[in-house]
């Protein structure tokens, strides 16, 4: 897998999972249960074959449409650095033109010059020459999947996104899909496969993302994610009563329906005509608002000498100029605290936060002096000198965990599969299994009782990694030609960072 991130979802939220549930008495016809995607973050790398799986109704198909640009999110950003070919089986019913016209138009969008012979090649490879005059909407799902697969293969796009294509391919074409996936990985290109057929996704992917109730539940290698997903589906499919189904996965359901900020609800009126309130209610709200505003102004005048308006100094221009200095530029990286503790200054209130040594923080912006960081969906600022910057897209060395194991404590290296199986789980879930030391259950760093290992929790309060004691520091430096006090290497599914000053390893898995 390459080190460059070429496709990102940053804090993406999308509303209206069920548009029919609009209630007339709500100001904007909005209910918390209507959230379709809630605060999604996803980084897709070059040379990655990413499979996206999830239970029915998890909104995984919407992820593909947002990644491709077909749908714009209500909140958050999508960043694409390369051209995309998007193939969605559900688009079949939107196309009433003939197969040959559809292909003729599609090849004109390829990033290279084509001719009429290319159309014939596509039809032949997809085995639909005899259906060239058939409307697209009348094709079988299997024939349409073959056609979309052929077009994507022929497009030579840097990024291909499949939505429900694999599950509709014949065994012959699925083998070709595996070949295409391997070809893209070897050529440092990217392919994303969103599908209900987990077995096929497993065979064609080298990395898995599991979406559940409009949120990413887990990301990792096939051996990390698939067994847990299958256990989850086995439990879900065993439910019989309505009460069992209602209470299953309750914590994830509640997270999905967490109401976003009220300010944004008002902004969305212009985007959706169907959320506009009835005219009568609008007039009532306007008059009520005017009345309340009048009462507030009257009270202010009564307590500040009626009729007198105090004119302050003309400082507006200066304050505006000061505010515009050094704005934060958006970025996505991470920071590691190497001091004993630092203060994170809350940008929205006076509730600052203390981050202890080895806290792992998400950086969402920077200016010349400080970083803007996110913790539990709140923004803080911190001086650049206080944290060690880490960008996962950097060109780091890559070494296997096996080659690094002799230089770390056996407490972790001998049982790393056990420890790593807890990664990406919630704080409370992890600490039920890996018991914290008495009084040591910190927000960011939690020592494990009777072990020299500490847990590191990320900005969403999920387990992101561990700190591990270092062994044979000088031998480690000599073996890998390290000449500074902080060294980062990519390893398997994550990153090992060597803090030679404190004789510690930091393992982070994004």
C-alpha positions as CSV (number, residue, x, y, z in Angstrom):
1,X,0.0,0.0,0.0
2,X,1.3,3.5,-0.9
3,X,1.8,6.2,1.7
4,X,-0.3,8.8,0.0
5,X,-3.9,9.4,1.0
6,X,-5.9,10.2,-2.1
7,X,-9.5,10.1,-0.9
8,X,-10.8,11.4,2.4
9,X,-14.0,11.8,4.3
10,X,-13.7,14.4,7.1
11,X,-16.4,14.5,9.8
12,X,-19.1,13.7,7.2
13,X,-22.7,13.8,8.3
14,X,-25.7,13.2,6.1
15,X,-29.4,13.6,7.1
16,X,-32.7,12.1,6.0
17,X,-32.4,8.4,6.4
18,X,-36.2,8.2,6.1
19,X,-37.6,11.3,4.3
20,X,-41.2,10.1,4.9
21,X,-40.9,10.6,8.6
22,X,-41.1,14.4,8.5
23,X,-43.5,15.7,11.2
24,X,-45.4,18.9,10.4
25,X,-45.2,20.2,14.0
26,X,-41.4,20.2,14.1
27,X,-39.9,23.5,12.9
28,X,-37.9,21.9,10.2
29,X,-39.4,18.5,9.8
30,X,-36.3,17.0,11.3
31,X,-36.0,14.2,13.8
32,X,-32.8,12.7,15.4
33,X,-33.6,9.3,14.0
34,X,-33.3,10.7,10.5
35,X,-29.5,10.9,10.6
36,X,-28.1,8.7,7.8
37,X,-24.4,9.1,8.4
38,X,-23.0,10.6,11.6
39,X,-19.5,12.1,11.8
40,X,-17.8,9.7,9.3
41,X,-14.0,9.9,8.9
42,X,-12.2,7.7,6.3
43,X,-8.8,7.8,4.7
44,X,-8.2,5.8,1.5
45,X,-4.6,5.2,0.4
46,X,-2.9,4.5,-3.0
47,X,-2.4,0.8,-3.5
48,X,-5.3,-0.1,-1.4
49,X,-8.2,-2.4,-2.2
50,X,-10.7,-1.4,0.5
51,X,-13.8,-3.4,1.2
52,X,-16.7,-1.7,2.9
53,X,-19.2,-4.1,4.6
54,X,-22.1,-3.6,7.0
55,X,-25.5,-4.9,8.0
56,X,-28.6,-4.0,5.9
57,X,-29.6,-0.4,6.4
58,X,-26.2,0.7,7.7
59,X,-25.9,3.3,4.9
60,X,-22.8,1.8,3.4
61,X,-24.0,2.5,-0.2
62,X,-24.3,6.2,0.6
63,X,-20.6,6.2,1.5
64,X,-19.8,5.2,-2.1
65,X,-22.0,7.9,-3.5
66,X,-20.4,10.5,-1.3
67,X,-16.9,9.3,-2.1
68,X,-17.6,9.5,-5.8
69,X,-19.2,13.0,-5.6
70,X,-22.6,11.9,-6.7
71,X,-24.0,13.0,-3.3
72,X,-22.8,15.9,-1.3
73,X,-22.8,15.6,2.5
74,X,-24.7,18.0,4.7
75,X,-21.7,18.4,6.9
76,X,-18.0,17.7,6.6
77,X,-15.8,17.5,3.5
78,X,-14.8,15.1,0.8
79,X,-11.2,15.4,-0.6
80,X,-10.3,13.7,-3.8
81,X,-6.9,13.9,-5.4
82,X,-7.4,11.5,-8.4
83,X,-10.0,10.7,-11.0
84,X,-12.8,8.3,-10.0
85,X,-14.9,5.7,-11.9
86,X,-18.0,5.0,-9.9
87,X,-20.1,1.9,-10.7
88,X,-23.4,1.5,-8.8
89,X,-25.8,-1.3,-9.6
90,X,-28.7,0.8,-8.3
91,X,-28.2,3.3,-11.1
92,X,-29.6,0.8,-13.6
93,X,-33.2,2.0,-13.2
94,X,-32.2,5.6,-13.9
95,X,-31.0,4.8,-17.4
96,X,-33.5,4.4,-20.2
97,X,-31.0,4.8,-23.1
98,X,-29.8,1.9,-25.1
99,X,-26.7,-0.1,-24.1
100,X,-24.7,1.1,-27.1
101,X,-25.5,4.8,-26.5
102,X,-24.7,4.4,-22.8
103,X,-21.3,2.9,-23.6
104,X,-20.6,5.4,-26.3
105,X,-21.1,8.2,-23.8
106,X,-19.2,6.5,-21.1
107,X,-16.0,6.0,-23.1
108,X,-15.9,9.7,-24.0
109,X,-15.3,10.4,-20.3
110,X,-12.2,8.2,-20.1
111,X,-9.0,10.0,-19.3
112,X,-7.5,9.0,-22.7
113,X,-8.6,9.2,-26.3
114,X,-10.9,6.5,-27.6
115,X,-12.6,5.6,-30.9
116,X,-15.7,3.7,-32.0
117,X,-13.7,0.4,-31.9
118,X,-13.5,0.9,-28.1
119,X,-17.3,0.7,-27.8
120,X,-17.3,-2.7,-29.7
121,X,-14.5,-3.9,-27.4
122,X,-16.5,-3.1,-24.3
123,X,-19.7,-4.8,-25.5
124,X,-17.7,-7.9,-26.5
125,X,-15.8,-8.1,-23.2
126,X,-19.1,-7.7,-21.3
127,X,-20.8,-10.4,-23.5
128,X,-23.7,-8.1,-24.3
129,X,-23.2,-7.5,-28.0
130,X,-26.7,-9.0,-28.7
131,X,-28.3,-6.6,-26.2
132,X,-26.7,-3.4,-27.7
133,X,-30.1,-1.9,-28.5
134,X,-31.7,-2.9,-25.2
135,X,-32.5,-0.1,-22.7
136,X,-30.1,-0.2,-19.8
137,X,-33.0,-0.3,-17.3
138,X,-34.2,-3.6,-18.9
139,X,-30.9,-5.4,-18.4
140,X,-30.6,-8.0,-15.7
141,X,-28.6,-7.0,-12.6
142,X,-25.9,-9.6,-13.6
143,X,-25.6,-8.1,-17.2
144,X,-25.5,-4.6,-15.9
145,X,-22.8,-5.5,-13.3
146,X,-20.8,-7.1,-16.1
147,X,-21.1,-3.9,-18.2
148,X,-20.1,-1.6,-15.3
149,X,-17.2,-3.9,-14.4
150,X,-15.9,-3.8,-18.0
151,X,-16.2,-0.1,-18.2
152,X,-14.4,0.4,-15.0
153,X,-11.6,-1.9,-16.1
154,X,-11.3,-0.1,-19.4
155,X,-11.4,3.4,-17.9
156,X,-8.0,3.1,-16.4
157,X,-9.2,5.4,-13.6
158,X,-6.9,6.0,-10.7
159,X,-9.7,5.2,-8.3
160,X,-12.6,2.7,-8.9
161,X,-15.6,2.5,-6.6
162,X,-17.9,-0.5,-6.9
163,X,-21.3,-0.5,-5.2
164,X,-23.0,-4.0,-5.1
165,X,-21.1,-5.0,-8.3
166,X,-19.3,-8.0,-6.8
167,X,-22.4,-9.7,-5.6
168,X,-24.0,-9.6,-9.0
169,X,-21.0,-11.0,-11.0
170,X,-20.8,-14.6,-12.2
171,X,-18.0,-16.7,-10.9
172,X,-16.1,-16.1,-14.1
173,X,-16.3,-12.3,-13.9
174,X,-15.6,-12.4,-10.1
175,X,-12.3,-14.0,-10.8
176,X,-11.6,-11.2,-13.2
177,X,-12.5,-8.7,-10.5
178,X,-9.9,-10.4,-8.2
179,X,-7.3,-10.0,-11.0
180,X,-8.3,-6.3,-11.4
181,X,-7.9,-5.7,-7.6
182,X,-4.5,-7.3,-7.6
183,X,-3.5,-5.3,-10.6
184,X,-4.6,-2.0,-8.9
185,X,-2.7,-2.9,-5.7
186,X,0.5,-3.8,-7.6
187,X,0.3,-0.5,-9.7
188,X,-0.3,1.6,-6.6
189,X,-3.8,2.5,-7.6
190,X,-7.0,2.3,-5.5
191,X,-10.2,0.3,-5.6
192,X,-13.1,0.4,-3.2
193,X,-15.7,-2.3,-3.1
194,X,-19.0,-1.8,-1.2
195,X,-21.0,-5.1,-1.1
196,X,-23.3,-7.4,0.9
197,X,-21.4,-10.5,-0.2
198,X,-18.8,-10.6,2.6
199,X,-17.0,-13.7,1.2
200,X,-16.4,-12.0,-2.1
201,X,-15.2,-8.7,-0.5
202,X,-12.8,-10.8,1.7
203,X,-11.2,-12.4,-1.4
204,X,-10.9,-9.2,-3.4
205,X,-9.7,-6.8,-0.6
206,X,-6.6,-6.1,1.4
207,X,-8.3,-3.9,4.0
208,X,-11.8,-3.8,5.5
209,X,-14.0,-1.0,6.9
210,X,-17.1,-2.1,8.8
211,X,-20.0,0.5,8.8
212,X,-22.8,0.0,11.3
213,X,-25.8,2.3,11.9
214,X,-24.3,5.1,9.9
215,X,-20.9,5.1,11.7
216,X,-17.6,3.3,11.0
217,X,-17.4,0.6,13.6
218,X,-14.0,-0.9,12.9
219,X,-11.2,-0.7,10.3
220,X,-8.4,-3.1,9.9
221,X,-7.0,-6.2,8.1
222,X,-9.3,-9.0,7.0
223,X,-8.3,-11.2,9.9
224,X,-9.1,-8.4,12.4
225,X,-12.4,-7.3,11.1
226,X,-14.2,-10.2,9.4
227,X,-14.4,-12.7,12.3
228,X,-15.9,-10.0,14.5
229,X,-18.3,-8.9,11.8
230,X,-19.5,-12.5,11.3
231,X,-20.0,-13.0,15.0
232,X,-22.1,-9.8,15.0
233,X,-24.2,-10.9,12.1
234,X,-24.7,-14.4,13.6
235,X,-26.0,-12.7,16.8
236,X,-28.2,-10.3,14.8
237,X,-29.7,-13.0,12.7
238,X,-30.5,-15.1,15.8
239,X,-32.9,-12.5,17.1
240,X,-36.5,-13.5,17.1
241,X,-38.7,-11.1,19.2
242,X,-39.2,-7.4,18.5
243,X,-37.8,-6.5,21.9
244,X,-34.6,-8.4,21.1
245,X,-34.2,-6.6,17.8
246,X,-35.0,-3.2,19.4
247,X,-32.3,-3.6,22.1
248,X,-29.7,-5.2,20.0
249,X,-26.7,-2.8,19.3
250,X,-28.5,-0.1,21.3
251,X,-25.4,1.9,22.0
252,X,-24.6,2.2,18.3
253,X,-28.2,3.0,17.4
254,X,-28.1,5.9,20.0
255,X,-24.8,7.2,18.6
256,X,-26.3,7.3,15.1
257,X,-29.3,9.4,16.2
258,X,-27.3,11.9,18.2
259,X,-28.8,15.2,17.2
260,X,-26.3,17.5,15.4
261,X,-25.8,21.2,16.4
262,X,-29.0,23.2,16.3
263,X,-27.3,26.0,14.3
264,X,-26.8,23.7,11.4
265,X,-30.5,22.7,11.3
266,X,-31.3,26.2,10.3
267,X,-28.7,26.4,7.6
268,X,-30.2,23.3,5.9
269,X,-33.5,25.0,5.1
270,X,-32.1,26.5,1.9
271,X,-30.9,23.1,0.7
272,X,-34.1,21.1,1.2
273,X,-37.4,22.6,0.0
274,X,-39.3,19.8,1.6
275,X,-38.2,20.8,5.1
276,X,-39.8,24.3,4.9
277,X,-42.4,24.8,7.6
278,X,-46.0,25.7,6.8
279,X,-46.5,29.4,6.0
280,X,-48.9,29.9,9.0
281,X,-46.3,28.6,11.4
282,X,-43.6,30.8,9.8
283,X,-45.7,33.9,10.4
284,X,-46.4,32.9,14.0
285,X,-42.6,32.3,14.7
286,X,-41.7,35.7,13.1
287,X,-44.2,37.6,15.2
288,X,-43.1,35.7,18.4
289,X,-39.5,36.4,17.6
290,X,-40.2,40.2,17.0
291,X,-42.1,40.4,20.3
292,X,-39.3,38.7,22.3
293,X,-36.7,40.9,20.6
294,X,-38.7,44.0,21.4
295,X,-39.0,42.9,25.1
296,X,-35.2,42.3,25.3
297,X,-34.4,45.7,23.8
298,X,-36.9,47.4,26.1
299,X,-35.2,45.8,29.1
300,X,-31.8,46.9,28.0
301,X,-32.9,50.5,27.6
302,X,-34.6,50.5,31.0
303,X,-31.4,49.4,32.7
304,X,-29.1,51.7,30.7
305,X,-30.8,55.1,30.9
306,X,-33.8,55.3,28.6
307,X,-33.1,56.8,25.2
308,X,-29.3,57.0,25.8
309,X,-27.0,55.2,23.5
310,X,-23.4,55.0,24.6
311,X,-21.0,55.1,21.6
312,X,-17.9,53.1,22.3
313,X,-14.5,53.6,20.8
314,X,-14.1,52.8,17.2
315,X,-12.2,49.5,17.6
316,X,-14.2,47.4,15.1
317,X,-11.7,47.7,12.2
318,X,-8.7,46.9,14.4
319,X,-10.5,43.9,15.9
320,X,-11.5,42.6,12.5
321,X,-7.9,42.9,11.3
322,X,-6.6,41.1,14.3
323,X,-9.1,38.3,13.8
324,X,-8.1,37.8,10.2
325,X,-4.4,37.3,11.1
326,X,-3.0,33.8,11.2
327,X,-6.2,31.9,10.3
328,X,-6.2,28.1,10.6
329,X,-5.6,26.2,7.4
330,X,-7.5,22.9,7.2
331,X,-5.4,19.8,7.4
332,X,-5.6,16.2,8.7
333,X,-2.7,14.8,10.7
334,X,-1.9,13.7,14.2
335,X,0.1,14.8,17.2
336,X,1.8,13.0,20.1
337,X,2.4,14.5,23.5
338,X,6.0,13.9,24.6
339,X,6.1,16.2,27.7
340,X,4.6,15.1,31.0
341,X,1.4,17.0,30.3
342,X,0.2,19.9,28.2
343,X,-2.9,22.2,28.1
344,X,-5.3,22.1,25.3
345,X,-7.1,25.4,25.1
346,X,-10.8,25.1,24.3
347,X,-11.7,27.3,21.3
348,X,-15.4,27.4,22.1
349,X,-15.5,27.7,25.9
350,X,-13.3,28.1,29.0
351,X,-13.2,24.3,29.6
352,X,-9.6,23.5,28.8
353,X,-8.2,20.0,28.8
354,X,-5.0,18.4,30.0
355,X,-3.3,15.9,27.8
356,X,-0.8,13.6,29.4
357,X,2.4,12.1,28.0
358,X,1.8,10.0,24.8
359,X,-1.7,11.3,24.3
360,X,-2.6,10.9,20.6
361,X,-4.4,13.9,19.2
362,X,-6.1,14.6,15.8
363,X,-4.9,17.8,14.1
364,X,-7.6,19.4,12.0
365,X,-5.9,22.8,11.2
366,X,-2.8,24.8,11.7
367,X,-1.4,28.3,11.5
368,X,2.1,29.6,12.0
369,X,2.1,29.2,15.8
370,X,-0.4,26.6,16.7
371,X,-2.4,23.5,15.8
372,X,-6.2,23.2,15.9
373,X,-7.0,19.8,17.4
374,X,-10.2,17.8,18.0
375,X,-11.1,15.8,21.1
376,X,-14.6,14.4,21.6
377,X,-16.0,16.6,18.8
378,X,-14.7,19.8,20.4
379,X,-12.0,22.1,19.0
380,X,-8.9,23.1,21.0
381,X,-5.7,24.9,20.1
382,X,-2.2,23.9,21.2
383,X,1.2,25.4,20.6
384,X,3.2,23.6,17.8
385,X,6.2,23.1,20.2
386,X,4.0,21.1,22.6
387,X,3.3,18.1,20.4
388,X,5.2,15.8,18.1
389,X,3.7,16.1,14.6
390,X,2.8,12.8,12.8
391,X,1.4,12.6,9.2
392,X,0.5,9.0,8.2
393,X,1.0,10.0,4.6
394,X,4.7,10.6,5.2
395,X,7.3,8.4,3.5
396,X,8.2,6.3,6.4
397,X,10.4,3.1,6.4
398,X,8.5,-0.1,6.7
399,X,9.6,-3.0,8.9
400,X,7.7,-6.1,10.1
401,X,6.6,-6.4,13.7
402,X,8.6,-9.6,13.8
403,X,11.9,-7.7,13.1
404,X,11.0,-5.1,15.8
405,X,9.9,-7.6,18.5
406,X,13.4,-8.3,19.9
407,X,13.6,-4.7,20.9
408,X,10.4,-4.5,22.9
409,X,9.0,-5.9,26.1
410,X,7.9,-9.6,25.8
411,X,4.7,-8.6,27.6
412,X,3.5,-7.1,24.4
413,X,5.5,-8.9,21.6
414,X,4.4,-12.4,22.8
415,X,0.7,-11.4,23.1
416,X,0.4,-8.7,20.5
417,X,-2.6,-10.4,18.8
418,X,-4.5,-10.3,22.1
419,X,-3.8,-6.7,22.8
420,X,-4.4,-5.6,19.2
421,X,-7.8,-7.3,19.1
422,X,-9.0,-4.5,21.4
423,X,-8.0,-1.7,19.0
424,X,-10.7,0.7,17.7
425,X,-13.1,-0.3,20.5
426,X,-14.7,2.2,22.9
427,X,-12.9,3.2,26.1
428,X,-15.5,1.6,28.4
429,X,-15.5,-1.7,26.4
430,X,-11.7,-2.0,26.4
431,X,-11.3,-1.2,30.1
432,X,-13.7,-4.0,31.0
433,X,-11.2,-6.4,29.5
434,X,-7.8,-4.7,30.0
435,X,-8.2,-3.6,33.6
436,X,-6.7,-0.2,34.3
437,X,-4.5,0.4,37.3
438,X,-6.3,1.8,40.3
439,X,-6.9,5.5,39.9
440,X,-5.2,5.5,36.5
441,X,-8.2,5.6,34.1
442,X,-7.2,8.8,32.3
443,X,-9.1,10.1,29.2
444,X,-6.0,9.7,26.9
445,X,-3.5,7.3,28.6
446,X,-4.5,4.3,30.8
447,X,-1.9,2.0,32.4
448,X,-2.9,-1.7,32.4
449,X,-2.8,-3.3,35.8
450,X,0.2,-5.5,36.5
451,X,1.6,-4.8,33.0
452,X,4.3,-2.3,31.8
453,X,1.9,-1.4,28.9
454,X,-0.4,1.6,28.7
455,X,-3.4,2.1,26.4
456,X,-3.7,5.2,24.2
457,X,-7.2,6.5,23.3
458,X,-7.8,8.8,20.3
459,X,-10.0,11.9,19.8
460,X,-13.2,9.7,19.6
461,X,-12.2,7.9,22.9
462,X,-11.5,4.6,21.1
463,X,-8.4,2.6,21.6
464,X,-5.7,3.7,19.1
465,X,-2.6,2.0,20.4
466,X,-0.2,1.2,23.2
467,X,3.1,2.3,24.8
468,X,5.6,-0.6,25.3
469,X,9.0,-0.6,27.1
470,X,12.0,-0.6,24.8
471,X,14.9,-3.1,25.0
472,X,18.5,-2.9,23.7
473,X,18.2,0.7,22.5
474,X,21.7,0.9,21.1
475,X,21.4,-2.4,19.1
476,X,18.1,-1.1,17.7
477,X,19.7,2.2,16.6
478,X,22.7,0.3,15.0
479,X,20.5,-2.2,13.2
480,X,18.2,0.4,11.5
481,X,20.8,3.2,11.3
482,X,18.8,5.6,13.5
483,X,20.6,8.8,14.4
484,X,18.0,10.8,16.3
485,X,15.8,10.4,19.4
486,X,12.5,9.8,17.7
487,X,12.0,7.3,14.9
488,X,8.8,6.2,13.0
489,X,8.3,3.1,10.9
490,X,5.3,1.6,9.3
491,X,4.6,-1.9,10.4
492,X,1.8,-4.3,9.2
493,X,-1.4,-2.4,10.0
494,X,0.0,0.5,12.0
495,X,3.0,2.6,13.0
496,X,5.7,2.0,15.6
497,X,7.4,5.1,17.0
498,X,10.6,4.8,19.1
499,X,11.0,7.4,21.8
500,X,14.7,6.8,22.7
501,X,14.7,9.6,25.2
502,X,12.3,7.7,27.4
503,X,13.0,4.1,26.2
504,X,9.5,3.6,25.0
505,X,7.7,2.2,21.9
506,X,4.5,3.8,20.8
507,X,2.3,1.7,18.6
508,X,-0.6,3.5,16.8
509,X,-3.1,1.9,14.4
510,X,-5.4,4.4,12.6
